[in-house]
Each structure stands twice: as C-alpha cells, then as structure tokens.
C-alpha cells in the first residue's frame, strides 16, 4: 500500500519552517535532520520513509511555499551557508548569493523540488 505524506505549504514561510513541516509529516518522530543532505537521505528510505520507496509526497498550497521560498529566502539561506562553508567555497557561495539577490538562479523551493524528484521520481504532487 502506497504511503502518502502531506506537506502543508501554507505553514512554510522559511526553510526552517519546511524542515519542521516535513519532519512532522515524513520524519522519524518529527525529525530527520535540518539540511538538504539529511532531507535527501530521508527520502531514500529508512529514515521516516518506507525502504521500498512506495510513497508519495503531496505538497498542498505549494504556490505559497514557492513564493515564500523565493529569492529573498534563498539569499538568506546562502548567507547562512557562506558563513559556515569551507573557506575554499566562499567565492562560489558569494557568486550564488549575488545571483539570488539579483533574482536569478534556483530558489530554495527549486532545491527542495529537485531533491524530491531525484530521490522519488514521479512521487511529488504539487497541489
């Protein structure tokens, strides 16, 4: 039987909100980690999702999430990442940050959708 996880996009204003909402719906006991790599690991199975990959993610009110996880939030997240990254990566992070501030390139919403589509091909329903 296919498991369906529902994400309430109206509750997602920041990436931190997404981690909470996804953790409550998908994660083990409400938690799976609070970064992109941990999210990908969770979707691969065994960390909240079925090992056999027989599940779907329904992202309701995804347009609200798309707007909230747009360029301003992307720039904020990239600033945080740049502050924590290895010094050899600061230049490339700075370039990504400049692109986000200019309203170009992938957004946080795009990052999340890409991870879901990579780890669960055909398993995302945007509503």
C-alpha positions in Angstrom: 0.0 0.0 0.0 1.4 3.4 -1.0 2.0 5.8 1.9 1.0 9.4 1.3 2.8 12.2 3.1 1.1 15.6 3.0 3.1 18.9 3.4 1.0 21.9 4.3 2.6 24.7 2.2 0.7 27.4 3.9 2.8 26.7 7.0 6.1 27.1 5.1 7.5 30.7 5.3 11.2 29.8 5.6 13.4 26.8 5.0 13.4 26.2 8.8 9.6 26.0 8.6 9.9 23.5 5.8 12.2 21.3 8.0 9.5 21.4 10.7 6.6 20.7 8.4 8.5 17.9 6.6 9.7 16.4 9.8 6.2 16.3 11.3 4.8 14.6 8.1 7.7 12.5 6.9 10.5 12.3 9.5 11.0 9.8 12.3 9.2 11.2 15.3 9.0 14.6 13.7 12.7 14.9 12.9 15.1 13.8 10.1 17.7 16.5 10.1 17.7 20.1 9.1 19.7 20.3 5.9 19.4 19.3 2.3 21.6 16.2 2.6 19.6 14.9 5.5 16.4 15.5 3.6 17.7 13.5 0.6 18.8 10.7 3.0 15.3 10.7 4.5 13.7 10.3 1.0 15.9 7.4 0.1 14.1 5.3 2.7 14.6 4.1 6.2 14.7 7.5 7.9 11.0 8.1 8.1 10.1 6.8 4.6 9.5 3.2 3.6 12.6 1.3 2.5 10.8 0.1 -0.7 10.2 3.7 -1.9 6.4 3.1 -2.1 5.2 6.5 -1.0 4.1 9.8 -2.4 4.5 13.4 -1.3 1.6 15.7 -1.7 2.7 19.4 -1.3 -0.5 21.3 -0.7 -0.6 25.1 -1.1 2.8 24.7 -2.9 2.4 28.1 -4.5 2.5 29.8 -1.1 5.7 27.8 -0.4 7.1 28.7 -3.8 6.6 32.4 -3.1 7.9 32.3 0.5 10.9 30.1 -0.5 11.8 32.5 -3.4 14.8 34.8 -3.9 14.8 36.7 -0.5 14.8 33.4 1.4 17.3 31.9 -1.0 19.7 34.8 -0.4 19.2 34.5 3.4 20.0 30.8 3.3 23.0 31.3 1.1 24.3 33.9 3.5 24.0 31.4 6.3 25.7 28.7 4.3 28.5 31.0 3.2 29.2 31.7 6.9 29.6 28.0 7.6 31.2 26.7 4.5 34.9 25.9 4.0 36.9 29.0 3.0 37.7 27.5 -0.4 33.9 27.5 -1.2 33.2 31.1 -0.1 33.8 32.6 -3.5 31.4 30.3 -5.3 28.8 30.8 -2.5 29.3 34.5 -2.9 28.5 34.2 -6.7 25.4 32.2 -5.9 24.3 34.7 -3.3 24.8 37.6 -5.9 22.6 35.7 -8.4 19.9 35.1 -5.8 20.0 38.8 -4.8 19.5 39.7 -8.5 16.5 37.4 -8.7 18.3 34.7 -10.8 19.0 31.1 -10.5 17.3 28.3 -8.5 15.4 29.2 -5.3 15.1 27.2 -2.1 11.8 25.9 -3.4 13.6 24.7 -6.5 16.3 23.0 -4.4 13.7 21.1 -2.5 11.6 20.0 -5.5 14.8 18.9 -7.3 15.8 16.7 -4.3 12.3 15.2 -4.1 12.3 14.5 -7.9 15.8 12.9 -7.8 15.1 10.7 -4.8 11.4 9.9 -5.6 10.9 10.2 -9.4 7.2 10.8 -10.1 6.4 10.8 -6.4 5.7 14.5 -5.9 2.2 16.0 -6.3 2.1 19.8 -6.2 -1.4 21.0 -5.3 
